[in-house]
Amino acid sequence: MKAAVNFFLKNPIWVKVIVIFVFLMGISVIHKIPKEGFPRVSLNRILVTTFYPGASARDVELNVTNVIEDKMEEVSGIEEIRSTSSEGMSVVSLQVDEDADKDFFLDVYRDVEIALGNIDNLPAEIRGRPGLKTITSSDMPILEVAVNGELKTLSTFIPYLKRKLQEIKGVASIETIGFPDEELHILVDPDKAKDSWVDLNTIAQSIKMRNIEGSGGILETPGSDKKVVTFGQYKADDDVLKTIVRTNADGKAVYLSDLATVQRDFEDIRLKVRNNGADGVLLVIKKGNGSDIIKLVAQIQTVFKKVKFPAGISYSVLSDSSSLTRNRLSLAINNAIIGFVLVVLVLLLVFNLKTAFWTAFGIPFSLLGTYALFPLMDLSLDFLALGGFIIVLGMMVDDAIVVAEQVNCFREEGIEPTEASSRAVVRIWKAVLASSLTTILAFSPMLSLGGLPGKFVWIIPLVVVLVLSISLFDAFFLLPVHLAAGKSRTRPKRKVIILLEQFYGKWLKRALHYKWAVIAFFVILLGSCVLGMKGAKKVPFPQEAAEGVEVYVTMPAGTPLIETQKQVEQFEKIILKLPSQELMGLNVRIGTHSLDSWTEHGSQNNLVAMMVNLTPYSQRKRTASTILESLKAEMEAICRPEQDINLHLEIKRIGPPLGHSFEVNVSSFDENKIREYVGKIKKELAAIEGIEDIEDTDIQGEDEYNVVINYENLSTVGLSAQDVLLTLRSALLGQVVTEVNRVNKNMKYRLRLASQARQDLSFLERLPVLNRRGQAILLKDLITIKKQAARGSIQHLDGLRTIQVYGSVDERKTSAFAIWQKIKDRFPSGTDVEVSLGGQAIEGLKIYGGLGVAAIVAIISIFLVLSLMFNSFGQSLMIISIMPFIIIGIYFAIWAFGLPLSMLAMLGVIGLLGIVVNDSVVMVDTINHLHKEKGGNLTLDEVVNGAVSRLRPILLTSVTTILALFPTGYGIGGYDPFLSQMCLVLSYGLLFSTLILLFLLPCFFAVILQLKKT
């Protein structure tokens, strides 16, 4: 070490070059680093979506979902298969191990893709092929824009707007929710078709055979070859009516115009979108990896300002992630600057200007050095990364303070600057290295936290490790050169330091005299705090700063669209009354309970999902929870009992998706058993105080008509069940019979019955079906129609039918963990019914379990490093025995501020293990040094002298760290519960721990001395 330090002292040009290089690299990179709200995280989930228009939930389950699930069970690497079969759509969710790396996940994805390609028994009526999609945090939109107006005007404007937006580099995709394709509908009159002896299948075939164009080959004429082509596609909308459907016995042609009319309309996607109380569509804009969210949104907004919107079309921003990101980054930066200023002021109080300046210089040097590494590691500058910088802000100068303080001590003894710098590093480097390593070792195990939450917060320990490594290099090799350079006069100890040392020495002597009483006092205090901690709430990710409220409405099954919309409009009036400083925008989707950004279709007219986007937390006085309670009370007040309207409101959670507060999955092959268990579980939950909004996923569907086919009659007239089914689907849902490409727009021709006929069973029963002999058989002679109830959606969990019970928890009265334990004991899984638990309770157990393992690994690692440094297991054990006492400070923070034990707060606690050890290492190393100087005969006075000599660096390192954390903890530059709670726990834990170790550690030394004498 001495040779390396002397090299830099003799060659200061190296230091200057290194500093200039790091500053240039850091400054050049910082503007290029992508800005994010939260880290990019892969959820390791694959969605398989299949559209089966017109099919009931049971039909979708039997013919689509079961087929796909059976095939997916053959794919290795899939941990869980969940599915939802709803009217017209199947969604199968495949969960790969959350801890699987990118390569393994891509292998599973390719296997799923191959398996899907090998499925050959899906219904012919499904639309296209099953769609595959991976789910990552990048699927969260950066901007949601409401575009309101009539669909006819939007149908030409939206494609133009999308093209302009997609020209922007960095825009990955733009989803249009509630924007159906325009189609040409051929509407058949069933009576005219019957009179002309024509059925829908015949009409469909005639159109397909007529709308053809292509090449017939080459005509080899003398002198040249000529291509023979035919251009027979329909040019105008009504050209299709000129199609000859059949020729009767008299040779008279029957034209389509004799049976049908044509009109332009939109595909029935069973989903209607409203924005801020008006009809429209929603543009969901997503960014690509590596794009800066703030710069990208600015470019998008420029396009919106330049585009000329047609009359009757307006737009508004419902959700802007860049604004939220900007606010979060701003508050983190503001608090970091305040913390930096406080740290510098403290250094100026203790050191002379030169020493204070170069000690504080390690902060920008370490920050810029870390920034320079971000592009190499494909990292973005997000909210949690800045949280890591705030945590480590005060620690950056800890090593420099110890080195600078030792240099000052030697200078006070009259040693010249260069020699003082060299001797200081050589004297203290082992203790400084050990103290930095203990902090690094405390944070390092958190890099390998498993599951989705671990992926979410891993950037915090990584930043801490990187910054501390660079600051350690600065303290060892750069700082000594800075302190040795130029002229500087020795500054005697400040009077305040001398007074503090005298005060501390006086009371420490008394404490050592009553060492057993002091130790007993702290042990009793620790035990009391441990008991008090048992009642602490565990909330992995606090939601005080949540920025949205989700509202789910379920009207009675079979409610027409117009009736659902009337009720929705009443709810909209309540929501839109929110003050402008609280409400950013409202998006309503009628026909679904999905607020996902990839929702393309609805299923039932009685389902509604509403997204109430709120302004950033810093701009409003009320929390999302308070707003939710207010909205819920007002919305429930206008619902009459006879309406049987079900309302469910939830906070739009920030952080990784952990599900509902609690989730109970009841699975079985026996649907009656499922419902029996669900009823018992809901009754049990209803008796627990603190549980609210108990719901389940058993949604009643619209009543359906079961068509019972008379197979004997079918056989007699020469028809098949397929002929009947195809006719029914064409009549009601419609059949796309052909397509025409017009001016870069693909126009589909959909054949179906006229709207009046689709609303009356008598028309349907009079619909003809032609047999192989050309005879027209009426449907009423082939079928019997019975009305019956239907399921709105059917869920599966690993192949079993499942109903999920879920709800909200008032953390003031109970906890998700308590609910989990009660349900687990009361309803164990059996052979006929499986009961599994999920949601935040289960994810929370994984989180705190993982943190517990990380803490154990950190303690063992620190113990081993200390044992190597001090060459003694006994002294290492004495140092780590200080660790449990951090609970006293943590308990004070939790009790004083009413904080829950969040995941980030627990990260701070584990990191605190290493920080507390730092001060202990410095003190023990100094006392050991005195012990060697005295020839191994250490006295209590020498223990006191050693402890007092380390008071200044211990107080400085602790105070700088605490002051760097306080601005964020108290929200001086902007409040956010994620970082605030972590910083409060860290700062108060360190404050109390420092005060305790100043007395407790010397008492341990005194006990060891006494034991040695006896």
ZISUL-V790187 format. One record per run of one state. SS is the DSSP state (H for helix, E for strand, - for the rest). FROM is the first residue (numbers start at 1). LEN is the number of residues. If there is no record, write none. Layout:
# ZISUL-V790187
SS/FROM/LEN
SS/FROM/LEN
This chain:
# ZISUL-V790187
-/1/1
H/2/9
-/11/1
H/12/19
-/31/4
E/35/1
-/36/6
E/42/10
-/52/5
H/57/16
-/73/5
E/78/9
-/87/2
E/89/8
-/97/5
H/102/16
-/118/13
E/131/6
H/137/3
-/140/3
E/143/6
-/149/2
H/151/16
-/167/4
E/171/7
-/178/4
E/182/7
-/189/1
H/190/6
-/196/4
H/200/11
-/211/2
E/213/9
-/222/2
E/224/8
-/232/5
H/237/6
-/243/1
E/244/4
-/248/5
E/253/3
H/256/3
-/259/1
E/260/7
-/267/5
E/272/4
-/276/2
E/278/10
-/288/5
H/293/14
-/307/7
E/314/7
H/321/30
-/351/2
H/353/25
-/378/3
E/381/1
-/382/1
H/383/11
-/394/1
H/395/18
-/413/4
H/417/32
-/449/2
H/451/34
-/485/10
H/495/19
-/514/1
H/515/19
-/534/14
E/548/7
-/555/6
H/561/16
-/577/6
E/583/8
-/591/16
E/607/8
-/615/2
H/617/3
-/620/4
H/624/14
-/638/3
H/641/3
-/644/2
E/646/6
-/652/10
E/662/7
-/669/2
H/671/16
-/687/4
E/691/6
-/697/3
E/700/10
-/710/1
H/711/7
-/718/3
H/721/12
-/733/2
E/735/8
-/743/2
E/745/9
-/754/1
H/755/4
-/759/2
H/761/5
-/766/2
E/768/3
-/771/5
E/776/3
H/779/3
-/782/1
E/783/9
-/792/1
E/793/5
-/798/2
E/800/10
-/810/6
H/816/11
-/827/7
E/834/5
-/839/1
H/840/31
-/871/2
H/873/8
-/881/2
H/883/15
-/898/5
H/903/31
-/934/6
H/940/10
-/950/1
H/951/19
-/970/7
H/977/37
-/1014/1
